[in-house]
Amino acid sequence: MTDTAPVIPWTFGVGPLAQTVEVADRLRRVTGLVLSAERPDPAIDALIRALDEAERALAGQVRASAVPRVGASVDSDNRVYIDHSRDVGSFHPFFPEYDLVVEGDRATGTVNFPIAFEGPPGLVHGGYLALFFDTAIQQHNCDLGLAGKTTKLALRYRRPTPLGTDLRFELTRSVDETRIHSTGTLRAGETVVCEAEMNAVKGDRSRLPAVSPRRASPGATSPGRTSQRGAQE
């Protein structure tokens, strides 16, 4: 008998603010422009002043604690935790953006690394490729409703990976009694530039800690704990 129960994607945390998404996109693009500047420019001085002003204003309104309001800290005055189970690059400028289409245990998509991810001249830094595969594979797992902490991630760099190029990737996964096993391939055209293997623990969403929802103002009492049943390292 075929199981037709709907898959419930795993999430863990709150969604990003619309402003957060817009800022991430701009910071990535502006970072590329600043890194490409040939000489000091008044526009960069203006950017520094604007960032200083924003930092001073936000410092009085938000708590940038290293510990989020999760688990034992759910009722604290620490910061809110944004869901990292999917599309992290849409709100976090230090993560790459990519498109992902999930078709059961197989997923495909495209990714394009801008200048901010450069290592060797004109090429993507290998550490960012590891970050990409870990993030994309975990999103694949979360979209299928079964995910957990990464226990192993191994990459093979087959060819240099170019910046500013639409790259295609494919992910596959299998599940045994305790682990989720995933593989990934990244291509520039028909050339394989990087391969990845990753193992993750099969998580139990019923054991995930409580996560605080957003609050109306700094220091406000939480309106109630949210029991997030998702998974992400």
Rosetta blueprint (number, residue, H / E / L):
1 M L
2 T L
3 D L
4 T L
5 A L
6 P L
7 V L
8 I L
9 P L
10 W L
11 T L
12 F L
13 G L
14 V E
15 G L
16 P L
17 L L
18 A H
19 Q H
20 T H
21 V H
22 E H
23 V H
24 A H
25 D H
26 R H
27 L H
28 R H
29 R H
30 V H
31 T H
32 G H
33 L H
34 V H
35 L H
36 S H
37 A L
38 E L
39 R L
40 P L
41 D L
42 P H
43 A H
44 I H
45 D H
46 A H
47 L H
48 I H
49 R H
50 A H
51 L H
52 D H
53 E H
54 A H
55 E H
56 R H
57 A H
58 L H
59 A H
60 G L
61 Q L
62 V L
63 R L
64 A L
65 S L
66 A L
67 V L
68 P E
69 R L
70 V E
71 G H
72 A H
73 S H
74 V L
75 D L
76 S L
77 D L
78 N L
79 R E
80 V L
81 Y L
82 I E
83 D L
84 H L
85 S L
86 R L
87 D L
88 V H
89 G H
90 S H
91 F L
92 H L
93 P L
94 F L
95 F L
96 P L
97 E L
98 Y E
99 D E
100 L E
101 V E
102 V E
103 E E
104 G L
105 D L
106 R E
107 A E
108 T E
109 G E
110 T E
111 V E
112 N L
113 F L
114 P L
115 I H
116 A H
117 F H
118 E E
119 G L
120 P L
121 P L
122 G L
123 L E
124 V E
125 H L
126 G H
127 G H
128 Y H
129 L H
130 A H
131 L H
132 F H
133 F H
134 D H
135 T H
136 A H
137 I H
138 Q H
139 Q H
140 H H
141 N H
142 C H
143 D H
144 L L
145 G L
146 L L
147 A L
148 G L
149 K L
150 T E
151 T E
152 K E
153 L E
154 A E
155 L E
156 R E
157 Y E
158 R L
159 R L
160 P L
161 T L
162 P E
163 L L
164 G L
165 T L
166 D L
167 L E
168 R E
169 F E
170 E E
171 L E
172 T E
173 R E
174 S E
175 V E
176 D L
177 E L
178 T L
179 R E
180 I E
181 H E
182 S E
183 T E
184 G E
185 T E
186 L E
187 R E
188 A E
189 G L
190 E L
191 T E
192 V E
193 V E
194 C E
195 E E
196 A E
197 E E
198 M E
199 N E
200 A E
201 V E
202 K L
203 G L
204 D L
205 R H
206 S H
207 R H
208 L L
209 P L
210 A E
211 V E
212 S L
213 P L
214 R L
215 R L
216 A L
217 S L
218 P L
219 G L
220 A L
221 T L
222 S L
223 P L
224 G L
225 R L
226 T E
227 S E
228 Q L
229 R L
230 G L
231 A L
232 Q L
233 E L
